Each structure stands twice: as C-alpha cells, then as structure tokens.
Amino acid sequence: MSLRWGRSLFSGFRKGLQSALISGGKPLAYIPQANAAARAFAEAADGVPLNILLESLFNQSVTAHILGGCAIGEGPETGVINTDHELFGYPGIYVADASSIPANLGVNPSLTVTAMAERCMSRIPPSSTQG
C-alpha cells in the first residue's frame, strides 16, 4: 500500500490522506472462512450473524481499528520511521505497533501488528552488555 495526499468521495472531496494499492489485488471484504466461523458461532450462541452494509453491497472493507500515523519512509521528508522501525532523528527509539501500518487491512490487525513487531525486534542487534 502507499499513501498520498488527495481528495476522495468518502471524505466529501476534502483533502486528506488516501491509501492506494501499489501491486497485487485489492483486499476482499468477504472472507469465506471468517463468514463460516461467524455463522457457526452465531448458531452456537443462538444469535444472528450480521455484516456492515458497505462490506455487503460494495466490497468495501471497514474496521474500527485505528492504523497509521508513523509512515515508513526513506528519510524524515517521506516518513516518520525507517525500514527498521527506528524513529528518524531519535536513534534507539522504535515503533512496533499499528501506527506503522499504512491503511485499513480489511481484517483485525492483531496478527499484522504481531508480525511487524517481530520483524522490528529481529532488526535490533543484541546488546553487547548481555551475558
């Protein structure tokens, strides 16, 4: 994904941060396994499985999870953190949470946050003071 400053129908044509796919297919709002799990849980709980209208009618992913804010860039002109998740201008301070994810994933981001945190930690060299 990439981010750009622009206008969109969803923002009432006000300027703001817009996400776009760089390559690959668009994330799908309908995930058969997730829907099957929701139907099975609803049946077991004597409930009714529901979905959000935007996802059902327009295949538009919706999430309540706040993401972004610390863009990964080549320098402080294009981002907040580098590819090692280290803050520009603040050596030794790392960002390993959902703020480094650029846009809505269309699913709960917990596994992506975990993967990015593991990636971040794998890039930090071991301390020379450890025994």
C-alpha positions in Angstrom: 0.0 0.0 0.0 1.0 3.6 -0.5 -0.4 6.8 0.9 -0.9 10.1 -0.9 -2.4 13.5 -0.1 -5.6 13.9 -2.1 -9.4 14.1 -2.3 -12.0 11.3 -2.3 -15.7 10.8 -2.4 -15.6 9.2 1.0 -14.1 12.4 2.6 -16.6 14.7 1.0 -13.8 15.7 -1.5 -11.9 17.3 1.3 -8.1 16.9 1.1 -6.7 14.1 3.3 -4.6 11.0 3.4 -5.7 8.5 0.8 -4.4 4.9 0.5 -3.8 3.1 -2.7 -2.6 -0.4 -3.7 0.9 -0.5 -5.2 0.6 -4.0 -6.6 -1.4 -7.1 -6.1 -5.2 -7.5 -5.7 -7.5 -5.4 -3.6 -8.1 -6.9 -0.1 -11.5 -8.6 -0.1 -14.2 -7.7 2.4 -15.7 -11.2 2.0 -13.5 -13.9 3.6 -15.4 -17.2 3.3 -13.6 -18.8 6.4 -14.4 -15.8 8.6 -18.0 -15.8 7.5 -18.3 -19.5 8.1 -16.8 -19.0 11.6 -19.3 -16.2 12.3 -22.2 -18.3 11.2 -21.1 -21.3 13.3 -20.6 -19.0 16.4 -24.0 -17.4 15.8 -25.7 -20.8 15.6 -23.9 -22.0 18.8 -24.8 -18.8 20.6 -28.3 -18.7 19.3 -27.5 -15.4 17.6 -27.8 -13.8 14.2 -24.7 -13.3 12.1 -24.6 -9.7 10.6 -22.3 -7.6 8.5 -21.8 -4.0 7.7 -23.7 -2.6 4.7 -20.6 -1.2 2.9 -18.9 -4.6 3.1 -22.0 -6.5 1.8 -23.0 -4.2 -1.0 -19.7 -2.6 -2.1 -17.0 -5.0 -1.0 -15.6 -2.0 1.0 -13.6 -3.2 4.0 -14.4 -1.4 7.2 -12.6 -1.5 10.5 -12.8 0.1 13.9 -9.1 -0.3 14.4 -7.1 3.0 14.2 -4.0 2.5 12.0 -1.2 4.6 10.6 0.4 7.8 11.8 4.1 6.7 11.6 4.8 6.1 7.9 7.8 4.1 6.9 9.9 6.2 4.6 13.4 6.7 3.2 14.0 9.8 5.3 12.3 12.3 7.5 10.9 14.0 4.4 8.9 11.0 3.4 8.2 9.2 6.7 8.4 9.0 10.5 10.3 5.7 10.8 12.8 3.9 8.6 12.6 0.3 7.4 14.0 -0.9 10.7 11.1 0.8 12.5 13.5 3.4 14.1 12.4 7.0 14.5 14.2 9.4 12.3 16.4 11.7 14.4 15.9 9.6 17.6 18.4 6.6 17.5 17.3 3.7 19.6 13.6 4.6 19.7 11.5 2.1 17.7 7.8 2.0 16.7 6.4 -1.5 16.7 2.6 -1.0 16.8 -0.3 -0.4 14.4 0.8 3.1 13.8 3.3 1.8 11.2 0.6 0.1 9.2 -0.3 2.5 6.4 -4.0 1.7 5.8 -7.0 -0.4 6.6 -6.2 -4.1 6.2 -9.8 -5.2 6.0 -9.4 -7.6 8.9 -8.5 -7.4 12.5 -4.8 -6.2 12.5 -3.6 -8.1 15.6 -1.6 -10.7 13.5 -0.1 -8.0 11.3 0.9 -5.9 14.4 2.5 -9.0 15.9 4.4 -9.8 12.7 5.6 -6.2 12.3 6.7 -6.2 16.0 8.6 -9.4 15.5 10.2 -8.0 12.3 11.2 -4.8 14.2 12.7 -6.7 17.1 14.7 -9.0 14.7 16.4 -6.0 13.3 17.7 -4.7 16.6 21.2 -6.0 17.3 21.8 -7.9 20.5 23.2 -5.7 23.3 26.9 -6.2 23.9 26.2 -5.9 27.7 24.2 -9.2 27.8 25.9 -12.2 29.2 
